[in-house]
Amino acid sequence: MKSTFYITGTDTGVGKTVLTALLARFLRERGLRVAAFKPVCSGGRDDACALHVALNGGLTLDEINPWYFRAPIAPSLAATREGKAILLAQVLALIRMTRKNFDVTLVEGAGGLLSPLGKDFDSRDLMNALHASPIIVASNKLGVVNHILLTLAALPKKLRAKAKIVLMSQPKPDAAAVSNAKLIGQFFPTKNILSLPWLGENSPAVAGKQPQAKRLLARLGST
């Protein structure tokens, strides 16, 4: 059965691309045909380039990231500044057409769940239209419980039921890091709350071979 996952986050810079690249490599190494998209981005293409490397040529950079804008601001604003508009129907058509040729499709959003991606749509709208399983990425630190609960509350009920949470460990964990997963578990099924250890400065190719990372990726890929 073909699967579509949407990787969103509680904010920008929480590790969405790291996780998406790790998951893409992990699934490819198991013989699956994997597509990964960062359909909309602004301010730089580093994230899309990381996915391009993870796919090892499975898609071109422009296929992974067809809408790129130069200004380091919200994509919808950056597009307007360049006199352009991103329409939900366009993004949907591209992903739906491409994913027919793959076993697993990964779609990475920009910013948080409700950050505007284009004209009158955000990651929640795109995720819902794709019937994708949500993966919510968050930094495991003080304050993340509120951010995660707000993100879960913003998801439609049918998507919330399929969601998984990934807490990304920090190089210097704070006092809250050891208890965040347990606290979130009072409001959300604990089996769907995962923690990724700090992987250092290793590349996704190296980091993804760590036993704890492989176990987490296997659980994510089985959604």
WOQUIFEN-V408291 format. One record per residue. RES is the residue in one small letter. PSI is psi as a letter, one per 40 degrees, with the letter a starting at -180 (NA if undefined). OMEGA is omega in whole degrees, -180 to 180 (NA if undefined). Layout:
RES,PSI,OMEGA
RES,PSI,OMEGA
This chain:
m,h,179
k,i,-178
s,i,174
t,h,178
f,h,176
y,h,-178
i,h,178
t,a,-178
g,i,177
t,e,-177
d,a,172
t,i,176
g,f,-177
v,e,177
g,e,-179
k,d,-177
t,d,177
v,d,-178
l,d,-179
t,d,179
a,d,178
l,d,-178
l,d,178
a,d,180
r,d,-178
f,d,-178
l,d,178
r,d,-179
e,e,177
r,e,172
g,e,180
l,i,174
r,h,-172
v,h,170
a,i,177
a,h,-179
f,i,160
k,g,-165
p,d,-176
v,h,173
c,i,-180
s,i,176
g,e,-179
g,i,-177
r,e,-178
d,d,-180
d,d,180
a,d,179
c,d,178
a,d,178
l,d,178
h,d,178
v,d,-178
a,d,-180
l,e,177
n,f,176
g,e,180
g,d,174
l,i,175
t,i,179
l,d,-179
d,d,173
e,d,178
i,d,-175
n,g,-177
p,d,-180
w,h,-179
y,h,-179
f,i,-168
r,d,-173
a,h,-180
p,f,179
i,i,180
a,h,-176
p,d,-179
s,d,178
l,d,179
a,d,178
a,d,179
t,d,180
r,d,179
e,e,178
g,f,-178
k,i,178
a,h,177
i,h,-178
l,h,180
l,d,-178
a,d,180
q,d,-178
v,d,179
l,d,-178
a,d,-179
l,d,-178
i,d,-179
r,d,-180
m,d,-175
t,d,-173
r,e,177
k,d,-175
n,e,-175
f,i,178
d,d,-177
v,h,177
t,h,177
l,h,178
v,h,179
e,h,178
g,a,176
a,h,-177
g,a,-180
g,a,-174
l,d,-175
l,e,176
s,h,-178
p,h,177
l,d,-177
g,a,-176
k,h,175
d,f,173
f,i,179
d,a,-178
s,d,179
r,d,179
d,d,-179
l,d,178
m,d,-178
n,d,-179
a,d,180
l,e,-175
h,f,-176
a,i,174
s,h,-177
p,h,168
i,h,-177
i,h,-178
v,h,-178
a,i,175
s,h,-178
n,g,-179
k,i,180
l,h,179
g,e,-174
v,d,-178
v,d,178
n,d,-179
h,d,-180
i,d,-179
l,d,176
l,d,179
t,d,178
l,d,-179
a,d,-179
a,e,180
l,i,170
p,i,-174
k,d,-177
k,d,177
l,d,179
r,d,-178
a,d,-178
k,e,-170
a,i,169
k,i,-178
i,h,176
v,h,176
l,h,-178
m,h,-179
s,i,-179
q,i,-179
p,d,176
k,g,-176
p,i,176
d,a,-174
a,d,-177
a,e,-172
a,d,-176
v,e,-176
s,e,-175
n,d,-178
a,d,180
k,d,-180
l,d,178
i,d,-180
g,e,175
q,e,-176
f,e,-172
f,i,-177
p,h,-176
t,d,-179
k,e,-180
n,e,176
i,h,-175
l,i,178
s,h,177
l,h,-180
p,i,175
w,h,-174
l,e,180
g,a,-180
e,e,-179
n,i,175
s,i,177
p,d,-180
a,d,180
v,d,-176
a,d,-177
g,e,180
k,e,176
q,h,-175
p,d,-178
q,d,178
a,d,180
k,d,179
r,d,179
l,d,-179
l,d,177
a,d,179
r,d,178
l,d,-176
g,e,-179
s,e,-178
t,NA,NA
